Structure formats: structure tokens, C-alpha cells
Amino acid sequence: MLRDVFVLLILVVGGYFCFQGPYYVLLLYIWNAYFRPEHWVWSAQWLLTLKVSYVLGVAIVVSTIFSKQRFRFTFHSFLLFLILAQALVSVLLCEHFDYAWSSWVDFLKATLIAFLIPALANDRKKLRLLILVMCLSLGFEGSKQGWVGMLSYPGALNSNDIPFLGDNNGVAVGMLMLTPLFGALVATTSSKWAKRFLGFLMIGVVYRALSTYSRGGFLSCAALAVIYWIRSRGKLRLLLAFSLTAAIVLPVLPDEFWGRMQTIKTYEEVEDDSALSRLHFWQVALKMADANPFFGVGFNAYNLSFDKYDFFYGRYGEGRSVHSVWFGVVAELGYGGLFLYVFSVILALRNCAFTRKVARRNPQYSDLERFATSVESGLWVFLVGGTFLSFQYNEMFFHFIGLSIALRIAARSIDGTAGDTPQSTFENEAGASKSRPEFEGART
């Protein structure tokens, strides 16, 4: 009952603020998408009846259209719509149209939010608040499970799914993508209590990721540590933070955990069926792409097409998943779709690099440097973990793309190097706007 009241209170308060503009609708949409209250309350029927996600999706589009918000396409935003169009054509040509169409409609929402993030989170405070909502909405429950598991069942496997992320592998990657955002929030807050609270949540999130026993998650964690170390200025401080986290988390992981991680390099010796089957699934994906090079077998239709292209005839089961972002995209969207997808990831990494470069020349914008590093680190987690996971259309990844675009637009507005870029509202240290109360886009 208390959970229902809590969720209802958030919806009522959030609904009230939504009347103040589309940015607040975006915040409520992000909370609902990441928290998934219908899976958290005990009696979810009333929430399902309200169709909160659908209502908020319509509300954010309508409120943005009728607002005075001014923005235009960036090249990267245009690229997102090319991916969306490529996916739509693959749906129209797919043998499993009904299933592919339903999946594409969900994908439409993800790309639309990615497009709206840089348009609506158009100053530093708004961008930071959006990231805070993302972290708390997904990370609070994840951190709670992490700390409870660490203190009550140290080293035990946590196989609970998270609706927003999926199975244990998706949970591991999602939690680790969230971790650097927590780190940026810790670094950019002035309140000691807020720092401690966010740091506490971050440690719980890291343990939640590792307690999935996901090998892809373990590799993603290593990639996160490396990229964060490379990009950080305060390497000694970061080393202390890593050491503290490791001192808390690693000692409680049992031999079973390390034994499973060991199979990353010895899977052939121990005949790890899980790892060996992935290699077969990737070969099947290439077979699908070769047979359908332009538009693939259909958006999100690998599982339904698997039996038709399985040259082992059911040795590893029927209707199996591809277990890889890259092989999944090439199988479902063709080689052209893979090119667009990879190009979008590369642009996102360049967006973060550009933002970090500009922010370092303007020390008063050091918070943008922190957030650029955190978004880039999250993308590298996705790159590594997604290699072993069907995560290619997950909303979280596309929200990171949107954040990278927003950061680049912010960097252009303070750099003054792009003549085609209107001035933006990313505020200076005195809190005064440089120009009008919103920024338009800039080509990336």
C-alpha cells in the first residue's frame, strides 16, 4: 500500500510540474522509464490502466510542439532518424511484421527522447537534474539490492532481472553505464552529505553489477576503470576512490565468482556451452546479413528468424537470441544499418571528446568536462558489454546518445568557434544567460 501511495504522490507532483513546460514532462518520462513503477508496486493494475508511458510520450511531443522552444536538427540527430527510417523499412520487409512493428514503435519512443534531450535540457542545471533523475530512478533500487546483498548475503549471486535492462547481463551493463554518471554527480556537488549519499549509492550499484556474475559485465567494469583513469585529471584521487570501492566490494566475492570470470579465456578448455553457443549465434547473424544485406531480416526479428538460418539445426535450441549488439544490428538491419549505428556511436564519442576539450580551456565549465567524461565512459561500457549482449535498442543507450549531443551543443555555445551556431543559454558563473533563454542546435 505504501508503495502505491509513493508512486501516486510522484505522479501527482510530477503531473503538476508538467504544466510548467515540456522539460518537466521529460523528467517524469525518464523517471517512469527507468524506475518502471508498474513492476515495483504490489498492485500494478491501476498503473497499467493509466498507461503512464503512453500518456507521457504523447504529452512530451504535444507540449514541445506548442511551447516556445526553438531548436533545429543537428547532423547527429538527423543520423538518428536515418537509423529509425532504416529500421522502419526493415519492418515493412520483415516476414514477422506484427512483432517487428510493435518493437519499432517502442524504438520510436527511444529515438524521439534522444532527439528531445538536447532540445529540452538546454542549460547546465537542467542537464544535471536530468542525469540525477536517471541515476536515482534506476540506481536507487539497484543500489539497495547491492548493499543488502553485500551485507546480508556477501558474494551470493543476484539473478533478479530489472525490467528496464533485462537479464543478469543487461543489469550488469546498465548498472555500470550508470556508475560514471553517479561519479560525475559526486564530483560536481558542493554538499558533503550529498556527496556521501551519492557515493554510497554508487558503490551499491557497482556491487549490484558484479553480483550478476556476468562475464560481459566484468569486462565492462574493467573497461570503465581504464577509460575513467585515462580521462581523469586527478588520478591520485581517482586511485583512492577505486581502492576504496575495491576494498569494500572485492573481498566479499567468492571463489565461484572468480572461477566464472576465469572462463572468459578458458571457455574452450572447459567446454563452456554458453560461450561456445554465442560464437554460433554470431555466425548465424552473418548468414542472415549475407542473405539480406540491405535491410536485414527485420527489426528485432533475429529470434524469430533464427531457426530458418540455424545451420546446426537446433543444437543450441530454437528461437535463440544473438547475444551481441553488433551482430544483432547487422542481422536485423543489414550492413547499411550497421554502418549508421556504428557511425552514431563514433559521433557520440567525438561529442564527448569535443566537450571535454572545450571545457578544459574554460575552467568555469569544469562540470561539463566531468559529465562528458562520464557519458563517454558509459558509452565504452556499452561498447564492451554490448558485444556479448542483445542490448542494441535499449532506451538507455539512446539516451546517452542524446546526452552526448546536448554536451556538444553546450561546448559549441561556450567555445565561440562555430559561426553557424546560435548562442545558447549555458549559464556563466554569475548565473547570467549569454543570450536568449534557449539554444538552437548546432551541426555535429
TIVEX-38944 format. One record per residue: x, y, z of N, C-alpha, C in turn; residue in three letters. Coordinates in steps of 0.05 Angstrom, whole numbers, plus 5000, padded with zeros to 4 digits. Each point is the difference from the previous one (the first is absolute). Last residue first. Example, Ala and Ser with C-alpha at 12.3 -4.5 7.8 and 13.67 -1.06 7.14 Angstrom:
2
525749555142501650245001498550225014SER
500648854999498250245000501850245000ALA
***
This chain:
444
553553744286502249855011501549854979THR
493550955008500749764985502349865014ARG
492850555054502450064985500749744985ALA
490550485049502049794996502450104986GLY
494350655063499449834978502249804996GLU
496850475095501949994978498949844977PHE
495950685083500249724990502050014977GLU
497450805049499649795019499949724989PRO
506250834959497249965005499649755018ARG
509350355010498350104978497149955007SER
507249815060501550134980498350124978LYS
497349885105499849874975501750154980SER
501949965108498750164979500049844974ALA
504249765085497249924998498650154978GLY
509450015029498450205013497049934998ALA
506749484956500249965029498350215016GLU
496749764903502650045010500049995031ASN
493249454931500450245016502950035008GLU
494549614914501649885021501350235016PHE
494050074922499450105027501749875021THR
502350224892498249845016499850115028SER
502350324890500850015028498049845016GLN
501349734898498950215016501049995029PRO
505149644911498749915024498950245016THR
505649964918497249934994498549935024ASP
509350235002498550234991497149944994GLY
507449575068498449924978498250234992ALA
506250025074501549944976498349934976THR
498350215099500050224982501549954975GLY
498149525089502550014986500250234981ASP
492349745052501950145017502750034986ILE
492649554958499050265009502050165016SER
501849114971500150184978499150285009ARG
499249305061502850074996500350204977ALA
491549645018500950185022502850094996ALA
496649374941498750264995500850205022ILE
502849125011501550134978498850274994ARG
495849475065502650095009501550144978LEU
491849594979499550245017502750115010ALA
500249204952499350224982499750255016ILE
501449215048502550094987499450234980SER
492749605045501750165019502550094986LEU
494449434952498850265003501650185019GLY
502649104990500550154975498950285002ILE
498049445070502850085002500850154974PHE
491649615003500150245017502850105003HIS
498849214954499250224983499850265017PHE
502049185045502150074981499350254984PHE
493549655057502150135015502350084981MET
492349494970499650295003502450145012GLU
500849084943499350085027499950315001ASN
502449374926497850194998499050105028TYR
507449364987500450214979497850214999GLN
502949175053499450255014499750234981PHE
502748935014498050124981498950255013SER
510149575019497350045010498250124978LEU
509849895003499149745009497150005009PHE
504650784968501149804982498949725007THR
498350785054498149954978501049804980GLY
505550325072497949825009498149924978GLY
506850634979501149755008497949805008VAL
497350874974501549884978501149735007LEU
495650525067498149894980501549854978PHE
505150475062498849775013498149864981VAL
503550804971501949794998499149755015TRP
494750775006499949894973502049784996LEU
499950465082497749834997499749884973GLY
506850625015500649755014497749814998SER
498850874965501949844983500649735013GLU
494950605050498449904977501849834982VAL
504350445071498249795010498349884978SER
505850734981501549765006498249775009THR
496050834986501049894974501549755005ALA
497350495074497849864989500749884973PHE
506550525045499349775016497849834986ARG
502350834962502149804996499449755015GLU
494450725014499549884973502149804994LEU
501050505078497949805003499349874974ASP
506250735005501149745007497949785004SER
500451004972498149804990501149715006TYR
504950795020497550055014497849804991GLN
509050024960499849875026497350045014PRO
503349994898498350195015499549885028ASN
505149534936500950274994498550225015ARG
497649095008502650035012501350274994ARG
491749754961499750055029502750045013ALA
499749744909499150275003499850085030VAL
502249114978502150174991499250305004LYS
493649335019502249995020502250194992ARG
493049884939499050145024502250025021THR
501749494922499950284994499250175025PHE
499749065006502850094999500150304994ALA
491649585000501150015027502950115000CYS
495749854917498650215015501250045027ASN
503049284949501250254991498750245014ARG
496349155014502650015013501450264993LEU
492049834957499450055028502750025016ALA
500349774908499350285004499550065029LEU
501449114978502450154996499650305004ILE
492549435001501649965024502650164998VAL
494549994925498750155021501649985026SER
502649494926500650284995498950175023PHE
497849094998502750045009500950294997VAL
491549774967500049965029502850065011TYR
498550014906498850235013500249985030LEU
503249264950501650244996498850245014PHE
495149215001502349985018501850244996LEU
492749924943499150065027502349995019GLY
501649724912499550295001499250095028GLY
500949084983502650135002499850315001TYR
491649445036501849984977502550155004GLY
492549835063499850254984501849994975LEU
499349265063497350104999499650254983GLU
508649545014498049794992497350134996ALA
507050545032500549934972498049794990VAL
499550285091499350224981500449914971VAL
502649405068497150035000499150224980GLY
509149855018498949794983497050014998PHE
504150625057501050044973498949794981TRP
497949965094499050244988500750014970VAL
499049085055502050204992498650234987SER
495849135025502050065021502350184991HIS
491549564957502650044988502350055020VAL
490949375017500850284998502850034989SER
492649154982502050115018500650304994ARG
493749224968499250285005501950155018GLY
501348985010498550134979499350295008GLU
508849285027497250085006498750144976GLY
508949634998500050195023497250105006TYR
501149384929502049905020500050175025ARG
494650084914499049975027501949905021GLY
502550124905497349875001499249945029TYR
507950454955500449785019497449865007PHE
500550784944501349784986500849775018PHE
492650855000501649845018501149764985ASP
493650694969502850024991501949845018TYR
490450015014500249994971502950004991LYS
497650125092499749724991500449974970ASP
500150895040502349835007499849724988PHE
493850795000501249914975502249795005SER
495350455071498049874984501149884974LEU
505750495058499149765014498049854983ASN
503250844968502049794999498949745012TYR
496050924987498849754991502049774999ALA
500151025015499749845025498949724994ASN
499350564916500750125026499349825023PHE
502649584904497850155012500750105028GLY
505849544936497749825002497650155013VAL
507650564944500049795020497449845000GLY
503150734939498250075022499749785021PHE
506549974925499250285000498350085025PHE
503649094977502150205006499150285003PRO
496848975006498450244999501850255005ASN
503749134996497649944985498250244996ALA
507950055052500849944972497649954983ASP
498650145092500950254987500749954971ALA
498049255055497650164995500650254984MET
507249485028498549864979497450154993LYS
505150295073501350074975498649874976LEU
496949785086499450284994501350094973ALA
502049155035497350004989499250294992VAL
508049885045500349904973497350004986GLN
500250235090501250224984500349914971TRP
497149375063497850204995501150234983PHE
506249345029498149894979497950214993HIS
505850205070501550004974498249904978LEU
496649955087500150274990501450024973ARG
500049185048497550054985499950284989SER
507249755057500249884973497550054984LEU
500150285090501850164984500249894971ALA
494749525062498950274997501750174981SER
502749125027497950004979498950284995ASP
509749655035497850185010498050024977ASP
508549445015497749954984497650155011GLU
509450045029497949895018497449944986VAL
507450354951501249785016497949875018GLU
497850774949500349774982501149765016GLU
499050855044497449884994500249754982TYR
506550665045500449704999497449864992THR
501150975014502249934982500449694998LYS
492950375052500150194978502149924980ILE
498349575086499249864975499950204976THR
501950285090502349874989499249874973GLN
493550395056501450204985502449874986MET
495149465058498450064976501450214983ARG
503949785082500149774982498550054975GLY
499650645069502550014985500449764982TRP
492250015054500050234982502650014983PHE
499249355067498249944978500050234979GLU
504650085084501549864979498349934976ASP
496550845056501049735006501649884977PRO
498151055038499449834977501349735004LEU
500950755060497649845005499349824976VAL
507550645001500449795020497649825004PRO
499850784938501449764991500349785022LEU
495950915016498549814983501449744996VAL
503750745053497349935010498749774985ILE
508550354974500349895027497349925012ALA
500350444916501049724998500249875027ALA
497650914997497949844989500849714998THR
506650615027497949985020497749824990LEU
506950204939501049825022497949965021SER
498250614930500049734991500849805022PHE
500750915019497249924998499749724990ALA
508650375004499049965027497149914999LEU
503950244919501249755010499049945028LEU
497650824963498549784988501149735009LEU
504650765027497550005013498249774989ARG
508250154957500449905027497449985016LEU
499950374913500449714999500549895028LYS
495750874955500949935026500449715004GLY
497150304916502250175007501249935027ARG
494649334928499950165024502550175003SER
498149344929498750274996500250185025ARG
503449095000501350144978499050294998ILE
495849415061502750065009501450174979TRP
491649664980499750215020502850095010TYR
499649274941499350254986499750235020ILE
501749135035502250094983499450274988VAL
493349575052502250095017502350114983ALA
492749614955499250255013502350115017LEU
501149164959500150224980499350265013ALA
499049245053502950054995500350234980ALA
491349705016501050145024503050064997CYS
495949494933499150284999501050165024SER
501549074998501750144980499350294998LEU
494549495054502750015013501950154981PHE
491349804969500050225019502750045013GLY
498849274943500050244984500050255018GLY
499149175041502750034990500350254983ARG
493049825083500150034971502950044991SER
495549905090501949794990500150014970TYR
495250585066498649854979501649774989THR
503250655064498649775012498249864980SER
504850814978501849775003498649755011LEU
495150824992500949924974501749745002ALA
497250425079497749884987500849904972ARG
506350495048499849735010497649854988TYR
501250904977502349854990499749715009VAL
493850615034499549954972502249824988VAL
501050325088497949804999499449924971GLY
505950715015501349755008498049774998ILE
496750874984501749914978501449735007MET
494650465065498449874979501849884978LEU
504350505066498949765012498349844979PHE
503150854977502249815000499149735011GLY
494050715004500349914972502349804998LEU
498550395084497749844993500349894971PHE
506750585034500049755014497749824991ARG
500350884966502349844990500049735012LYS
493850615034499249904973502249834988ALA
501950435080498149785005499049894973TRP
505850744999501449765009498149775004LYS
498850824929499149915026501449745008SER
501050454915501550145021499249905028SER
500349534895498250105022501850125022THR
503249544920499050274993498150115021THR
504449115001502150204996499050284997ALA
493949265008501650035025502050224997VAL
495249774924498350145019501450045026LEU
504349494935499950284992498350165019ALA
500349075013502650125006500150294993GLY
492449494976500150055029502650145008PHE
499449724913498250235004499850075029LEU
504949234974501550254996498250255002PRO
495749145012502050055020501650264995THR
493249564941499050205019502350105019LEU
501449304939499750254984499150225019MET
500649155037502650114996500050254982LEU
491949525017501150115025502750134996MET
496249564926498550245007501050135026GLY
503849164972500850224982498550265008VAL
497649235048502850065005500950244983ALA
491449644987500250145025502850095005VAL
498449464926499050274996500250175025GLY
502249095006502050144984499250294995ASN
494149425048502350075015502150154984ASN
490450084958501149795017502650105014ASP
493750784968499949724992501349815020GLY
498051024995502649904990499949714991LEU
492550505039501250204982502549894986PHE
495549495069498450024975501250194980PRO
505549405068498950285002498650054974ILE
502849035058499950174976499150295008ASP
505349245063497550154995500350174975ASN
506549405046499049944973497450154994SER
509149965068497550144998499049984971ASN
507449435067499050084974497450145003LEU
507450015080497849844988499350114973ALA
506550375066501049824979497949844986GLY
497350385093502450084986501049794980PRO
491150265051500749764986502650054984TYR
496750685059498449765010500949744987SER
504150864978500049985029498749745010LEU
500550214906502750015010500149955030MET
491650064955501449764993502849995012GLY
494950785011498849785015501449734994VAL
502850764951500850015028498849785017TRP
497450054908502949965003500950005029GLY
491150214978500549724997502949935004GLN
497750905000498949875024500549704998LYS
502450524926501950035022499049865026SER
494350014924502449844995502050025023GLY
492450555003499349725005502349814995GLU
501650914981499249975028499349715007PHE
502450324910502149925018499249955029GLY
494350314925500949734995501949915022LEU
496350865008497749834992500949724995SER
506450685021498449925023497749814992LEU
505750344931501549855020498349905023CYS
496350574933500749754989501349825021MET
498250885024497549844999500649734988VAL
507150615000499349925028497549835000LEU
502550394919501849785007499549905028ILE
495250764973499249774984501749755006LEU
502450825039497649895012499049764985LEU
507350474963500849865025497649885014ARG
498450534924501449764992500849845025LEU
496150835013498049814990501449744992LYS
505450715028498449915022498049794991LYS
505350434935501649825016498449895024ARG
494750264912502050145016501249815019ASP
493249734938501550194985501650205017ASN
493749124988502050035021502050204991ALA
493549824937498650085025501850035024LEU
503149734911498250234996498950115026ALA
505549204995501650254996498350254996PRO
495249175012501850065023501750254996ILE
494149584933498950225016501850075024LEU
502049274938499950254985499250245018PHE
499849135036502850074995500250274984ALA
491549635014501150115025502950094997ILE
496049554928498750265003501150145026LEU
502649114981501450194982498850285003THR
495849315049502850035009501550204983ALA
491149764976500150165024502850055009LYS
498849434927499350274993500150185024LEU
500849085011502550124992499650294992PHE
492549485020501550055025502750144993ASP
494949724928498550215013501550085027VAL
503149254951500850264988498650235013TRP
497749115025502650085010500950274989SER
492049644967499650065028502750095013SER
500249694911498750265002499650095029TRP
503449134981502050214994498850285003ALA
494349255010501950015022502050234996TYR
493849834931498650095024501950035023ASP
503349664915499350285001498950095026PHE
505849234958498650005026499150295006HIS
505049814923498049784999498350005025GLU
504650914958500549785018497849794997CYS
501250904959500949774984500249755017LEU
497550835039498249974978500749754983LEU
505850265071497449905010498149944978VAL
508150414979500549725007497449875012SER
500050924982500049854975500449705005VAL
500750575074497249994990499849844974LEU
508650185038498549805015497149974990ALA
505250684963501149744992498549775014GLN
498050875027498949954974501049734989ALA
503750315081497149945004498749934974LEU
508850294997499949745012497149915004ILE
501450874970500749814979499949715011LEU
498850695061497649954984500549834976PHE
507350255054498149835016497549944984LEU
506150614964501049724997498249815016LEU
498550925007499149914974500949704996PHE
503150445076497249955002498849894974SER
508950284999499749755015497149935004HIS
502250814959500649784982499649735015PHE
494050775036502949974997500449774980THR
490950645008501449754998503150055003PHE
493850715047500049894973501849755001ARG
493850725070502349834995499849904971PHE
494550605083501050024974502549824997ARG
490550165066502649884997501050024971GLN
491650265044501550204985502949904996LYS
491049355009501650175016501550204982SER
494449274969498650255007501550195018PHE
503749154972499150134975498750275007ILE
502649455071502450114987499150154975THR
493549535049500950245015502450134987SER
496649194962498150224998501050255013VAL
505249215010499950094972498350254997VAL
500249585083502650134995500150104971ILE
492449515029500250265013502550144993ALA
498649104971498450194985500350285011VAL
504349335048501250034973498550194983GLY
496649785085502250185002501450044973LEU
492949385005499050285005502350205001VAL
502149084993498850104975499150295003TYR
503449555076502150044980498950124974SER
494049765071501650245006502150054978VAL
491149455016501850014977501950245001LYS
492649665061500650284994501750034975LEU
497849145035497650124989500650294992THR
506649515044499749904973497650134987LEU
501350175090502150134985499849924970LEU
494449585062499150284997502050164984TRP
501949095022497950034981499150294995GLN
506849585062500850164977497750064981ALA
502749735104497649984984500350184976SER
507449935057498849745004497549964982TRP
508650634972497750005019498949725001VAL
507050144940501050045027497750005021TRP
499549964902501349755008500950025030HIS
496050734956498049794998501249735008GLU
505350824994498449965025498049774999PRO
508950334950498049814993498249935024ARG
508450584983499049885025498149784996PHE
503650514926502249875015499049855025TYR
493850494944501449814983502149845015ALA
495250715043498349774995501449784984ASN
504650825016499549865025498449744995TRP
501250574927502449865007499749855026ILE
492950554975500249784981502549835007TYR
498850805046498149805010500049754982LEU
505450744974500949885026498249785010LEU
497350484923502349834994501049875026LEU
493450655008498849754989502349804994VAL
502650845025499049865023498549744992TYR
503150594933502349895014499149845024TYR
493750504946500749734991502449885014PRO
493650735051501649994976500849714993GLY
494250315073501950234998501849984975GLN
493449345030498650234988501950244997PHE
502849195044499949974971498650244986CYS
500449885096502350154988500049984970PHE
493449525047499650295005502350154986TYR
500549075000498050094981499550305003GLY
505749575061501350024974498050114979GLY
496749825086501950225001501350054973VAL
494449255006498450245005501850254999VAL
504149154994498550054976498450265003LEU
504749685074501850094980498550084974ILE
495049615069500950275008501950114979LEU
497149114991497950194993500850285007LEU
505949315024499950044971497950204992VAL
500449775091502550134992500050064970PHE
493049495036499750285008502550164991VAL
500249074987498050124982499750305006ASP
505449495057501350034974498050144980ARG
496949765085501750235002501450054973LEU
494749235009498350245000501750255000MET
***
